[in-house]
Amino acid sequence: MKKTVIALVVLLCAGSAVFMASRYLLIFTKDSVVDQQGYLGNRTNDAGIYSSPPTGLLYSPISIDVPSMDSLMLLDVDDDPEYASIELQTFDDARGRGARVILYRHRGPADSYYTDRRFVIRGTAHDTFYLAPDMAYRLEVTPSGLEASLRMKDRRGTPVELRIREAPRRKWSRGFLAPIGASGAIAFDYFPFFFMKGMNFVSRSGSEMAVRIGGEERRPKKLPIPVDWKFVYLSRYTAAPIIGRWNAPREGILRPLRPRDRQVVRDGDTEYGLVNNAGHHEIRRVVGRNDRHSVSFLFSPPIPDLPCLRNGIELEGRFCAGADDTPGIIAGVYRVVRRGDAAEMKIRPLEGWQPMPGPVWVRRWRWTGRMTVGENGTVSMKSEWIREQ
């Protein structure tokens, strides 16, 4: 009996050790953080939340823009005194072909270099960037892995070069949310919903990698713990980056949409899925698209007809955001309060994947939008994101 108890204790300790190792000493990529249906439920709004009759107009507090990008790779450097990371983005669409390189410093803001200003993706209205038309680059994601190269000079004339040829890989990882919104290297006045669909880390085994900065060989950084059971470089890439600019700041008059009796209404590249609540148009779903990808948001209960809300009403709900056919990438809560001639909506993201035991960076972001009805019936809104340090 005593030996049996000892054996059980040993097994329990071993199991606990394996669990802790898998939780803190391994990284498993994953695309979703919540089960969307279970998280949202199917809540609705009571018609009694409204004090004025429906106008037939739709004023949306939510916006999502999805710029086009062809592919992306990001390589971390271990021993350069100035630069910590090199990111290469490529474009191939109606604008033509081009590239952007972001050079991240150990401290301070990053520098962006474009082959042509047509491909500029701004973080804020005050972003600065540099043109590098002589940049030579290659970024191909083949069935066996990554093949990439770069040759350029930074704004002080320092040469920056890299070359990667990945060993054939058998297993492809799942996508995940890029933690670009966690650092101050690039300032964003919108929420950077950047989903790296099918992103992989370059395997250490058998891969060729070379980095030179200022004519000096630099070591590509290695991740000290396995990713999906494999040792890798801290170098990752995707052939399907999905770039969502969520709720860029607004200030001014809102242009209404006229859904009439339609459950789906489109405004440019944005689509709204609506619910009719006693004639009021409520927003259940918002989808932004480019020619390849989409970013979508679901709200439960739907976002109400804000200008028609009853004074003093307070409502709470949940949301989930997804990309293409992957739901539940980000999840959180929202709150609506009507006071006098203004309805205020707040959004707080709560869930988003990151390697354990890192911080959940999405929780640092807060959005507030204040929608005001003027004496002449016009509706205006002022909104912004705030990122807590």
C-alpha positions, 0 to 999 in steps of 0.5 A: 500500500505504501509503495502504491501511494509513493508511486501515485505521488511521484506520478502526480509530481511528474505530471505537474512538472510536465504541465508547468514545463509545457505552460512556461517553457514551451510556446504553442502558436494559436490563432483564436483565444475564445470560442466566439459563440460561447463568449458572445451568446445571443443577447438582444436589446429591448425596444424600451431602450429608445425614447424617440422613433426610428429615423431610418438612418444608421450612424456607425461608431465602428470603422475598420480599414484593411490595407493590402500587404503581400507578405512579411518577415521579421528578424531579430538581431542579437549583437548589433549596438543600434538595431534590434530587429529588421522587418521586410514587408512586400506589396503586390497589388493594383499599386504595383510591386514594392516593399517597406523595411522597418528598422527597430532600434533597441530604444526609441522609435523605428525608421520606415523605408519604402521603395515608393510612397504609394505603399505608405501605411501610416501609424499616425498622421505624424509618421515620418518615413524615408524613400529607398528606391534602390532597395534590393529585396526578395521574400518568397514563402515556398512549399518548403519554407522561407527564402528572403534577402535584403540589401539597402542603406539606412538614412545615414548610409549604413548598409543593411543586408540579410539572407535567409534560406530555410530548411524544408519544413514539415509542419506549418504553424497557425497564425497569431496576433502580432504584438506590435501594439505592445511597444512604443517603437511605432505609434498608432492612433488606431488599434493595430489589429495585425493578424499574421495568418499562417505565421512560422518561425524559421527553424534552426535546424538546417536553415541558412541565415546571414545578417550584416549591418555596417559591414559587420556580421551579426548573429540572428537571435535564437528563441531559447524555448521551443515553439510548437516543439521545435527550436527556432530563430526569433525570425518569423514570416507569413505569406498572408498578413492581414492588416486591420486599422481599427477605429482610427480617430474621428472628429466631426460630422458623421455621414449617415447610411440609409439601410431601408429594409436591408439587413446588410448595407455596404459603405465602400469596403465596409459591410454592416450586418444589421438587426431591426429592433422596432424600426431601429437599425442596430449593428450586429456585425462589421466587416472590412475587406481588401481584395484578399482578406477581411477583418470582422467584428461581432457584437452581443447584444448589437450596438444600439441606434445611439442617437435615439437612446433614452436619456440615462440608459446604460448598456453593456455587451461583448465583442469578438474580432476575427480575420478571414475564416478565423473567429475569436482572435480578440475579445472584450467588452463594450459599454454605452451610456446616454446622457443628455444629447450625447451617447458615449461608447467605450470598448475594452479589449480583454483577450488576445494571444501572446506567449506565456508568461508575457503580458496580455498587451491588448488590455492596455488599450481603451477606446472612447467615442462620444456621439452627439446630436446637434440642434439641427439633427446632425450627428457628430462624433469624437473618438480616440484610443488611449494605450496605458503604459 
